[in-house]
Amino acid sequence: MTKLLTIDDELIIRMSCERTLSSEGYEVKSASSGKEGIRILERERFNLVLLDLKMPDVDGIEVLKLIRNKWPDTKVIIITGYCTDQTVEETMKHGAHNFLEKPFTPDRLLSVINETMKL
């Protein structure tokens, strides 16, 4: 079973990801902050992390760098409402596998995850 971790400070994003992905057979956990996400990653392994770029405690880029360093086999999809060419370029430079712009539909979420898991 594919294990996913959603790290996002918006409750509605965490809930919609969990609802959509659980119904598709994924094992899903979520964290409301970068620090909480890191604590969860320290305890268990995930195939994929859905990572918000802008969070109040730890920036998504910092969490991305840590994931790439400590858990290089874990794939990361950046999710953000602040999509620019520069943002995409920066996150990809730091090892993101894909990018998902908010707001997104359940179908779009599943499509990006399926695409990323094939990489």
Backbone as a printed PyTorch tensor [residue, N CA C, xyz], in Angstrom:
tensor([[[  0.8430,  -1.1830,   0.0000],
         [  0.0000,   0.0000,   0.0000],
         [  0.8890,   1.2480,   0.0000]],

        [[  0.5020,   2.2350,  -0.7850],
         [  1.2530,   3.4760,  -0.8690],
         [  0.9070,   4.3640,   0.3160]],

        [[  1.9450,   4.8410,   1.0090],
         [  1.7580,   5.7120,   2.1690],
         [  2.0670,   7.1530,   1.7800]],

        [[  1.1320,   8.0440,   2.1110],
         [  1.2840,   9.4570,   1.7970],
         [  1.1730,  10.2950,   3.0570]],

        [[  1.9220,  11.3750,   3.0840],
         [  1.8420,  12.3540,   4.1580],
         [  1.5190,  13.7040,   3.5330]],

        [[  0.4550,  14.3280,   4.0100],
         [  0.1010,  15.6810,   3.5790],
         [  0.5440,  16.6450,   4.6630]],

        [[  1.3740,  17.6120,   4.2900],
         [  1.8270,  18.6430,   5.2210],
         [  1.3010,  19.9770,   4.7050]],

        [[  0.2920,  20.5030,   5.3900],
         [ -0.3430,  21.7510,   4.9620],
         [ -1.0010,  22.3940,   6.1770]],

        [[ -0.8740,  23.7140,   6.2970],
         [ -1.4680,  24.3980,   7.4440],
         [ -2.9680,  24.6420,   7.2750]],

        [[ -3.5190,  24.3580,   6.0960],
         [ -4.9550,  24.5470,   5.8680],
         [ -5.7060,  23.2370,   6.1220]],

        [[ -6.6040,  23.2670,   7.1000],
         [ -7.3740,  22.0770,   7.4660],
         [ -8.1590,  21.5250,   6.2850]],

        [[ -8.7750,  22.3920,   5.4970],
         [ -9.5990,  21.9270,   4.3770],
         [ -8.7690,  21.1550,   3.3530]],

        [[ -7.5360,  21.5550,   3.1470],
         [ -6.6530,  20.8420,   2.2120],
         [ -6.3260,  19.4600,   2.7690]],

        [[ -5.9520,  19.4110,   4.0450],
         [ -5.6280,  18.1140,   4.6650],
         [ -6.8280,  17.1780,   4.6230]],

        [[ -8.0020,  17.6990,   4.9540],
         [ -9.2070,  16.8660,   4.9660],
         [ -9.5760,  16.3790,   3.5680]],

        [[ -9.5090,  17.2550,   2.5770],
         [ -9.9000,  16.8420,   1.2220],
         [ -8.9050,  15.8350,   0.6520]],

        [[ -7.6190,  16.0210,   0.9230],
         [ -6.6250,  15.0420,   0.4770],
         [ -6.8660,  13.6910,   1.1340]],

        [[ -7.0750,  13.7160,   2.4330],
         [ -7.2880,  12.4610,   3.1520],
         [ -8.5400,  11.7430,   2.6590]],

        [[ -9.6170,  12.4730,   2.4740],
         [-10.8730,  11.8730,   2.0180],
         [-10.7030,  11.2790,   0.6100]],

        [[-10.1230,  12.0460,  -0.2830],
         [ -9.9380,  11.5880,  -1.6680],
         [ -9.0070,  10.3870,  -1.7420]],

        [[ -7.8750,  10.4780,  -1.0790],
         [ -6.8470,   9.4500,  -1.2080],
         [ -7.1820,   8.1770,  -0.4410]],

        [[ -7.7990,   8.3050,   0.7230],
         [ -8.2000,   7.1190,   1.4880],
         [ -9.2040,   6.2830,   0.7060]],

        [[-10.1320,   6.9560,   0.0360],
         [-11.1410,   6.2280,  -0.7310],
         [-10.5350,   5.5250,  -1.9510]],

        [[ -9.3220,   5.9210,  -2.3410],
         [ -8.6230,   5.2870,  -3.4540],
         [ -7.6440,   4.2110,  -2.9880]],

        [[ -7.6260,   3.9390,  -1.6750],
         [ -6.7930,   2.8660,  -1.1550],
         [ -5.4250,   3.2730,  -0.6310]],

        [[ -5.1420,   4.5720,  -0.6000],
         [ -3.8710,   5.0360,  -0.0540],
         [ -3.9610,   5.1000,   1.4640]],

        [[ -2.8360,   4.8650,   2.1240],
         [ -2.7360,   5.0990,   3.5630],
         [ -2.2670,   6.5390,   3.7330]],

        [[ -3.0890,   7.3630,   4.3860],
         [ -2.8240,   8.7930,   4.4300],
         [ -2.7110,   9.2860,   5.8680]],

        [[ -1.6720,  10.0740,   6.1110],
         [ -1.5290,  10.8020,   7.3750],
         [ -1.3700,  12.2620,   7.0160]],

        [[ -1.5880,  13.1190,   8.0130],
         [ -1.4400,  14.5430,   7.7240],
         [ -0.8190,  15.2740,   8.9050]],

        [[ -0.2180,  16.4210,   8.5580],
         [  0.4110,  17.2800,   9.5520],
         [  0.0090,  18.7150,   9.2410]],

        [[ -0.1990,  19.5000,  10.2970],
         [ -0.6730,  20.8740,  10.1340],
         [  0.4560,  21.9000,  10.0670]],

        [[  1.6910,  21.4310,  10.1580],
         [  2.8310,  22.3510,  10.1030],
         [  4.0670,  21.6010,   9.6200]],

        [[  5.0620,  22.3670,   9.2040],
         [  6.3170,  21.7660,   8.7900],
         [  6.9780,  20.9960,   9.9100]],

        [[  6.9720,  21.5730,  11.1070],
         [  7.5960,  20.9030,  12.2600],
         [  6.9040,  19.5850,  12.5770]],

        [[  5.5670,  19.5900,  12.5600],
         [  4.8210,  18.3590,  12.8330],
         [  5.1060,  17.3230,  11.7490]],

        [[  5.1590,  17.7580,  10.4940],
         [  5.4630,  16.8440,   9.3910],
         [  6.8210,  16.1920,   9.5510]],

        [[  7.8050,  16.9710,   9.9440],
         [  9.1540,  16.4390,  10.1680],
         [  9.1380,  15.4050,  11.2860]],

        [[  8.4110,  15.6860,  12.3690],
         [  8.3170,  14.7160,  13.4750],
         [  7.7180,  13.3920,  12.9970]],

        [[  6.6800,  13.4710,  12.1700],
         [  6.0520,  12.2500,  11.6430],
         [  7.0260,  11.5130,  10.7260]],

        [[  7.7290,  12.2400,   9.8700],
         [  8.7040,  11.6190,   8.9730],
         [  9.8340,  10.9400,   9.7370]],

        [[ 10.1980,  11.4760,  10.8930],
         [ 11.2490,  10.8740,  11.7260],
         [ 10.8120,   9.5100,  12.2630]],

        [[  9.4880,   9.3110,  12.4260],
         [  8.9610,   8.0790,  13.0130],
         [  8.5960,   7.0040,  12.0010]],

        [[  8.1930,   7.4080,  10.8000],
         [  7.7780,   6.4060,   9.8150],
         [  8.0880,   6.8560,   8.3910]],

        [[  8.1430,   5.8940,   7.4980],
         [  8.5010,   6.1550,   6.1050],
         [  7.2450,   6.3140,   5.2460]],

        [[  7.3720,   7.1820,   4.2380],
         [  6.2850,   7.4480,   3.3040],
         [  6.8130,   7.3510,   1.8820]],

        [[  5.9380,   6.9270,   0.9780],
         [  6.2950,   6.8850,  -0.4380],
         [  6.2390,   8.2770,  -1.0520]],

        [[  5.3190,   9.1010,  -0.5270],
         [  5.0700,  10.3990,  -1.1340],
         [  4.6440,  11.4080,  -0.0770]],

        [[  5.1280,  12.6480,  -0.2310],
         [  4.7170,  13.7480,   0.6400],
         [  4.0940,  14.8350,  -0.2260]],

        [[  2.8950,  15.2610,   0.1610],
         [  2.2520,  16.4320,  -0.4310],
         [  2.6030,  17.5840,   0.4890]],

        [[  3.3670,  18.5410,  -0.0060],
         [  3.9850,  19.5490,   0.8460],
         [  3.5800,  20.9620,   0.4390]],

        [[  2.9470,  21.6710,   1.3630],
         [  2.5870,  23.0660,   1.1250],
         [  3.8540,  23.9090,   1.1120]],

        [[  3.8820,  24.8790,   0.2210],
         [  5.0620,  25.7260,   0.0920],
         [  5.1160,  26.8100,   1.1640]],

        [[  3.9880,  27.4220,   1.4650],
         [  3.9490,  28.5360,   2.4180],
         [  3.2640,  28.0960,   3.7100]],

        [[  4.0580,  27.9750,   4.7600],
         [  3.5320,  27.6240,   6.0770],
         [  4.1430,  28.5610,   7.1010]],

        [[  3.4290,  28.8130,   8.1880],
         [  3.9100,  29.8000,   9.1510],
         [  5.1570,  29.4120,   9.9460]],

        [[  5.3610,  28.1280,  10.2200],
         [  6.4840,  27.7660,  11.0980],
         [  7.7700,  27.4490,  10.3410]],

        [[  7.7030,  26.5140,   9.4230],
         [  8.8620,  26.1330,   8.6270],
         [  8.4450,  26.1890,   7.1620]],

        [[  9.1800,  26.9220,   6.3730],
         [  8.9060,  27.0690,   4.9500],
         [  8.9750,  25.7150,   4.2520]],

        [[  8.1190,  25.5170,   3.2520],
         [  8.0970,  24.2620,   2.5110],
         [  9.4180,  23.9210,   1.8440]],

        [[ 10.1620,  24.9290,   1.4010],
         [ 11.4690,  24.6820,   0.7820],
         [ 12.4210,  24.0480,   1.7920]],

        [[ 12.3860,  24.5170,   3.0280],
         [ 13.2490,  23.9360,   4.0630],
         [ 12.8670,  22.4910,   4.3460]],

        [[ 11.5670,  22.2080,   4.4020],
         [ 11.1200,  20.8300,   4.6200],
         [ 11.5300,  19.9720,   3.4220]],

        [[ 11.3670,  20.4970,   2.2090],
         [ 11.7650,  19.7820,   1.0020],
         [ 13.2500,  19.4240,   1.0370]],

        [[ 14.0920,  20.3730,   1.3870],
         [ 15.5370,  20.1200,   1.4700],
         [ 15.8370,  19.0020,   2.4770]],

        [[ 15.1730,  19.0330,   3.6170],
         [ 15.3810,  18.0060,   4.6380],
         [ 14.9560,  16.6300,   4.1260]],

        [[ 13.7950,  16.5700,   3.4720],
         [ 13.3110,  15.2970,   2.9290],
         [ 14.3050,  14.7550,   1.9070]],

        [[ 14.7750,  15.5840,   1.0060],
         [ 15.7150,  15.1460,  -0.0280],
         [ 17.0170,  14.6370,   0.6100]],

        [[ 17.4320,  15.2720,   1.7030],
         [ 18.6610,  14.8920,   2.3770],
         [ 18.5080,  13.6030,   3.1970]],

        [[ 17.4530,  13.5180,   3.9820],
         [ 17.2980,  12.3970,   4.9140],
         [ 16.5450,  11.1980,   4.3380]],

        [[ 15.6040,  11.4530,   3.4310],
         [ 14.7820,  10.3870,   2.8710],
         [ 14.7250,  10.5410,   1.3510]],

        [[ 15.8340,  10.3270,   0.6680],
         [ 15.9150,  10.6060,  -0.7730],
         [ 14.9650,   9.7850,  -1.6470]],

        [[ 14.4770,   8.6570,  -1.1520],
         [ 13.5500,   7.8430,  -1.9370],
         [ 12.1080,   8.3260,  -1.8370]],

        [[ 11.8260,   9.2380,  -0.9200],
         [ 10.4760,   9.7720,  -0.7520],
         [ 10.2130,  10.8350,  -1.8170]],

        [[  9.1380,  10.6500,  -2.5660],
         [  8.7890,  11.6180,  -3.6000],
         [  8.0190,  12.7750,  -2.9610]],

        [[  8.1860,  13.9620,  -3.5400],
         [  7.5500,  15.1620,  -2.9830],
         [  6.8090,  15.9100,  -4.0790]],

        [[  5.5430,  16.2120,  -3.7960],
         [  4.7400,  17.0810,  -4.6470],
         [  4.5020,  18.3630,  -3.8620]],

        [[  4.8880,  19.4760,  -4.4420],
         [  4.6420,  20.7800,  -3.8120],
         [  3.2250,  21.2130,  -4.1480]],

        [[  2.4720,  21.6190,  -3.1280],
         [  1.1370,  22.1620,  -3.3590],
         [  1.1300,  23.6100,  -2.8650]],

        [[  0.6130,  24.4960,  -3.7070],
         [  0.6380,  25.9070,  -3.3320],
         [ -0.3820,  26.7190,  -4.1170]],

        [[ -0.7740,  27.8130,  -3.5310],
         [ -1.6190,  28.7840,  -4.2080],
         [ -0.7840,  29.8890,  -4.8190]],

        [[  0.5230,  29.8070,  -4.6780],
         [  1.4390,  30.8420,  -5.1540],
         [  2.2880,  30.2970,  -6.3020]],

        [[  1.6380,  29.9470,  -7.3860],
         [  2.3240,  29.3100,  -8.5000],
         [  2.8760,  30.3380,  -9.4800]],

        [[  4.1950,  30.3650,  -9.5840],
         [  4.8760,  31.1780, -10.5900],
         [  5.9560,  30.3130, -11.2240]],

        [[  6.4530,  30.7350, -12.3700],
         [  7.5400,  29.9890, -13.0080],
         [  8.7490,  29.9010, -12.0810]],

        [[  9.0210,  30.9870, -11.3740],
         [ 10.1590,  31.0250, -10.4500],
         [  9.9610,  30.0210,  -9.3110]],

        [[  8.7370,  29.9320,  -8.7850],
         [  8.4430,  28.9950,  -7.6990],
         [  8.6360,  27.5580,  -8.1700]],

        [[  8.0930,  27.2510,  -9.3390],
         [  8.2410,  25.8990,  -9.8900],
         [  9.7220,  25.5750, -10.0790]],

        [[ 10.4590,  26.4900, -10.6680],
         [ 11.8850,  26.2860, -10.9140],
         [ 12.6500,  26.0620,  -9.6110]],

        [[ 12.3710,  26.8720,  -8.6000],
         [ 13.0790,  26.7420,  -7.3230],
         [ 12.7830,  25.4140,  -6.6430]],

        [[ 11.5130,  25.0070,  -6.6230],
         [ 11.1700,  23.7510,  -5.9480],
         [ 11.7360,  22.5460,  -6.6900]],

        [[ 11.7280,  22.5970,  -8.0120],
         [ 12.2990,  21.4970,  -8.7900],
         [ 13.8220,  21.4290,  -8.5870]],

        [[ 14.4560,  22.5840,  -8.4760],
         [ 15.9090,  22.6370,  -8.2390],
         [ 16.2620,  21.9600,  -6.9160]],

        [[ 15.3550,  22.0590,  -5.9460],
         [ 15.6000,  21.4660,  -4.6280],
         [ 15.0650,  20.0410,  -4.5090]],

        [[ 14.5900,  19.4810,  -5.6130],
         [ 14.2500,  18.0640,  -5.6070],
         [ 12.7910,  17.6940,  -5.5960]],

        [[ 11.8840,  18.6580,  -5.7660],
         [ 10.4660,  18.2970,  -5.8660],
         [ 10.2490,  17.4710,  -7.1300]],

        [[  9.3530,  16.5180,  -7.0620],
         [  9.0730,  15.6640,  -8.2090],
         [  7.9470,  16.2150,  -9.0720]],

        [[  7.0570,  17.0010,  -8.4500],
         [  5.9240,  17.5270,  -9.1850],
         [  5.3580,  18.7280,  -8.4390]],

        [[  4.3500,  19.3400,  -9.0290],
         [  3.7980,  20.5910,  -8.5300],
         [  2.2890,  20.5580,  -8.7170]],

        [[  1.5520,  20.9950,  -7.7180],
         [  0.0900,  21.0160,  -7.7850],
         [ -0.3990,  22.3640,  -7.2870]],

        [[ -1.1040,  23.0780,  -8.1430],
         [ -1.5770,  24.4130,  -7.7990],
         [ -2.9400,  24.3460,  -7.1150]],

        [[ -3.0790,  25.1110,  -6.0160],
         [ -4.3520,  25.2410,  -5.3130],
         [ -5.1850,  26.3070,  -6.0160]],

        [[ -6.4790,  26.1830,  -6.0240],
         [ -7.2480,  25.0140,  -5.5950],
         [ -7.1630,  23.9100,  -6.6530]],

        [[ -7.3270,  22.6740,  -6.2040],
         [ -7.2780,  21.5470,  -7.1240],
         [ -8.4610,  20.6310,  -6.8740]],

        [[ -8.8530,  19.9080,  -7.9000],
         [ -9.9640,  18.9650,  -7.8070],
         [ -9.4340,  17.6050,  -7.3670]],

        [[-10.3000,  16.7530,  -6.8590],
         [ -9.8570,  15.3900,  -6.5300],
         [ -9.2490,  14.6780,  -7.7440]],

        [[ -9.8440,  14.8660,  -8.9230],
         [ -9.3110,  14.2260, -10.1260],
         [ -7.9020,  14.7260, -10.4400]],

        [[ -7.6840,  16.0230, -10.3000],
         [ -6.3550,  16.5930, -10.5630],
         [ -5.3400,  16.0620,  -9.5490]],

        [[ -5.7400,  15.9870,  -8.2770],
         [ -4.8720,  15.4460,  -7.2270],
         [ -4.4400,  14.0240,  -7.5780]],

        [[ -5.3980,  13.1840,  -7.9280],
         [ -5.0920,  11.7890,  -8.2550],
         [ -4.2220,  11.6840,  -9.5010]],

        [[ -4.4860,  12.5170, -10.4750],
         [ -3.6930,  12.5140, -11.7090],
         [ -2.2300,  12.8530, -11.4340]],

        [[ -1.9880,  13.8970, -10.6420],
         [ -0.6120,  14.3090, -10.3280],
         [  0.0880,  13.2440,  -9.4870]],

        [[ -0.6250,  12.6460,  -8.5540],
         [ -0.0280,  11.5780,  -7.7390],
         [  0.3300,  10.3810,  -8.6160]],

        [[ -0.5760,   9.9600,  -9.4740],
         [ -0.3060,   8.8170, -10.3510],
         [  0.8920,   9.0890, -11.2620]],

        [[  0.9480,  10.2930, -11.7990],
         [  2.0620,  10.6990, -12.6540],
         [  3.3850,  10.6720, -11.8770]],

        [[  3.3520,  11.1790, -10.6600],
         [  4.5580,  11.2460,  -9.8440],
         [  5.0390,   9.8670,  -9.4100]],

        [[  4.1320,   8.9920,  -9.0890],
         [  4.5210,   7.6620,  -8.6300],
         [  5.1600,   6.8350,  -9.7470]],

        [[  4.9310,   7.2040, -11.0120],
         [  5.5420,   6.5000, -12.1460],
         [  6.9760,   6.9530, -12.3920]],

        [[  7.3700,   8.0850, -11.7960],
         [  8.7310,   8.6210, -12.0080],
         [  9.7800,   7.7290, -11.3630]]])
